[in-house]
């Protein structure tokens, strides 16, 4: 029951109507029985600074930030966490008594998902990352934190974009650009799709031109979760590989943000179930 003491959390983006975050977070709030509510706000780019000042003025305890504001919102915050600064994007804001602190929980979400769902004891030495957009930044950051990862091959339609990402984030020469030779593919044990190819309604598309590079000993991660099983995942399973979607990354990044806002650890199972019900509808 919302009342005069209910603490407000939200998400801003444009568009924002499609977001599953209110479903996920309100389910966790209800499960814990705490006096919070999570709502979505559509905010245009030219209104972003006003929205952030509104958050401060209204005493909102926290906010998620989604596209297209993850980078531009940083200029309006008081403090940027080291992780968010390194990634160059903020997806979570915490209001600490009027001081707005920007965090990025996407890398954490990717890390938790790949270890728990991918059942990896450690990451492999050679990884292929498809895409060089916003999601790729967080994933690349997470990969670069792991010393066992020796080579990260970024394959992207726009070479300049992948070059800029590599130059900005790779300080030790571990990122390689462009297509791989057949011999190089033989050592790749982790393939990650961070593009939107295969996202609903484009469910028949795959980001791979040649599926035969997939091997049974490979883990294939598609950060898309709508549909829950993309064309890339279907092909991966046909070749005997393990395939996981982006639902775990979404839930774990949300769980970390929830903890930052409320000090409570939410039930990941409750959050996941809520999103699955939402997707079914």
C-alpha positions, 0 to 999 in steps of 0.5 A: 500500500502506497502512503506518505512515507513510501520511498520512490525508485524509478527508471528513465529512458526514451522509450521506456514503455517496454521495460520489465524493470517495474515488474521485476523490482516491485515483485522484489519489494512486495516479497520483502514487504518494504515501503518502496515503489518502482515506476517508469518515466519517459524522459526526452534527451532535452529534459534529462537535466530537469529529470535529474534535478527533479529526482533530487528535489523529490527525494527519490532514493534511486533511479535506473537509467536506460537508453539513450541516457546512460552516457549523457546522464553522467554530467548531471551527477555528483559522483561517478563510481570507478566502475561506471567511470571506466565503462563510461556509462551509468545505469543506476543512480543512488541518492545519498542525502541529496548527493547523486552517485552514479553506478554501473551494475551491468558488468556485475550482472554479466559476471554473475550470469555467466558464472552461475548459468554458464557454469564456468569455474573461470573464463576461457583464454579466448573470447569473441564479442559481437557488437561494440555498442552500449552493452558491449562496453559493460561486457568488455569491462567485465572480461578485462577484469579477468586475467585469465582472458588473454584475447578478446576479439570484437567483431562489429559492422562499424570498424571505427566504433570497435576501434574506439571502444578498444582504444578507450578500454584496452590498456594491455593489448588484449583486444583484437578487431575484425574477423578471425581465421579458422585457426583462431576460431578453434581456440574460442570457447566463449561467444557473446552476442551484445547486438540486437540482431535476433531481438523480437520481432526479428526472431529469425535473424542471427548475428553469425553468418557462419554457424559452423564455427560453433563447437560443443565445447563452446559457451554461447551467450546472447544478451537478448531475452526476448525471445528467451531462445534466439536463433543464435541459441537454437543453432548453438544447441544444434551444434551441441554447445551450451547457450544462455540468454540475457535474462540472468544478466538483466536480473542480476544487474537489477538485484545489485541496483536494488541492494544499493538503493534499499540495503536489502538483498532481493530474491533473484528467483522472485525477480526472474519469475516476475519477468517470465510472467511478464514475457508470457503475457 
